[in-house]
Amino acid sequence: MSGAALTVRFSRPAFSATAAENKARELFGLTGTIRELASERDQNFLITEAGGERFVLKISHADERPDIIDLQHRALERLAQRAPEVALPRVVLSTSGREIETVSGNEGASHMVRVLTWVTGTEWARIVPHSPELLQSLGAMMGALDRGLEGFQHPAARRELKWDIGRSAWIRGHLGRVEDLTRRAIVERHLDRFERELLPGFGAVRQGIIYNDANDWNVIVAPGHPHQRRVAGVVDMGDILESIVVADLAIACAYAMQGTPDPLGAAAEVVAGYHAVHPLTDAELALLFPLICTRLSVSVVNSAEQRAFSPDEAYLTISETEAWGTLERLERIHPRLALYTFRAAAGLEPCPAAPAVIAWLEAHQDDMGPLLDLPGTFEVLDLSAGSLLIETPEEPADLPRFTRKLFEHIHDAGATVGVGRYDEARLLYATAVFGDEGNDREMPRTIHIGLDLFAGAGTAVLAPLAGIVESVRDNGMGLDYGPTLILRHEPEGGPVFHTLYGHLGREVLGLEPGSRIVPGQRIASIGDIDVNGGWPPHLHFQIITDLLDRDGEFPGVARADRRTMWKSLSPDPNLMARLPALRTRSTHRPSSAILESRREHVGPSLSISYRRPLTIVRGWKQHLYDDEGLRYLDAVNNVPHVGHSHPRVMRAAREQMAVLNTNTRYLHELLGEYAE
């Protein structure tokens, strides 16, 4: 596909509302109130008849080709048959029985005129909030569109258009319109990657005729309760063409991301909905994130170009600010991390390298040495969101106290090492350091994706497997890893992977990157609370299947909604630690099992709230906490006036329970006093 510059200026018709009203009556027999709609190239008028039925009168720009209009109409015809669930405009014939009529405009220019039915609903841009279900319905609708267009052919579909994602290189000649040099560099990087990596990959993915314009003003949401809103369909087939099919999804994602604090999360929901209806291939998923970035780059350059020629035309730059904001947020996301997020949304193995790493580790269990040079017994700890070891969700603010209590518990259990579980949701991370923002709520990182071995400071840490020092760094910020070692493993005939050792003593900083480590070698020691980020002395051990080009650190805690993806990047560390105590599953039952048991054994008179029931495991002050460590403001239950776990209420309850716990069949002075 050519990267030659394409024109970005169009001659729009300039009919008055009165003239448009006359044409609608004369040519199509339509009467009613008329209102002009925003449009980049054509002129569009909404006509509302006395009975409430609505139509759109479309007057094409002077350069429009009849075969392009025919392409649009034939596509609508095809989709009416193959995707009837998608709400789309329908062609209305003129009083002469034609789909298209021709009228004269300014300076003798000819314009094609046609009428389409109105699609009832609200534009995506006017809907707030965009719930996960709404985003998924957008993906499902786009999947239905592309599935409906599969096999459809039309000679006009191969055309030059600035919005053809395969021709995105046209923006290179217009980068000068982007005055901010930092922003221009962002676009240049995406354009370089488009030409270097994306274009060569187009031959490996499906080609076909696509809708190509799922922007936030073309996507229509059906009327309904805010919590039940779903995308109904789309309008404006003006950009339809032949391209790679996955471009349709990339465009929908690019617009769905805009204005969101978590653009990757929004796109992942769209991907999930699309894949459920029109499954994506591995090659398409690999192209998706850079295609999204390419589309956003074209959008901002086009806006800058259009603003130069039409500075007063607000419609042309309506989404420019949000597009730039999205591009700048995406700069902080590693492309492979985006790919793995999309693969997880599609229900695939997020990191394709993970199965090979897991299989190799499982096959070489007997080759692994110990992690600690410390004989003794292991006590598996419960540090979950409902743990009794953590008195309050505010306890991380008093880590010295928590440290004393933790080691007392290990000692009382007759153990020498306490074990913190992998894949455990913890309130220990209820601080700003681990905070993150989702699109409809706070999404702190609460899921532990490593293995913790709590032992005395100075305990020797051993290498269980041969490796090469990848990096050594002191991550000295509070609640971080402190001194951290990452080893690279390149077993003969096996996959490359990494291991991370965190919360170490400072002597590890003397290791040189590139130096070789032999099995059983003492590589570090457990650091004390004053050097290890402020945590109780312990080793944080983690397996990493893709380091994502990070240096000296890697996340050890994940968001609950990205749990599957991060577990693929960091599989179970017990594959190397081989602790028998961890081979038994956690005693905590998953929400699905709890719900199934309740439905089987508890009567329906005890109702369950919410479409997605919450598993609440903790209460503190005005908040409730679920089994993933997520926090909710409680304005529903019977204690908002005093708060959960109120010390005076707890003390009074303990005192009363120690004396008497019975019903009101008997006399007791407290009942009367309470009633008085």
Disulfide bonds with the S-S distance in Angstrom:
none
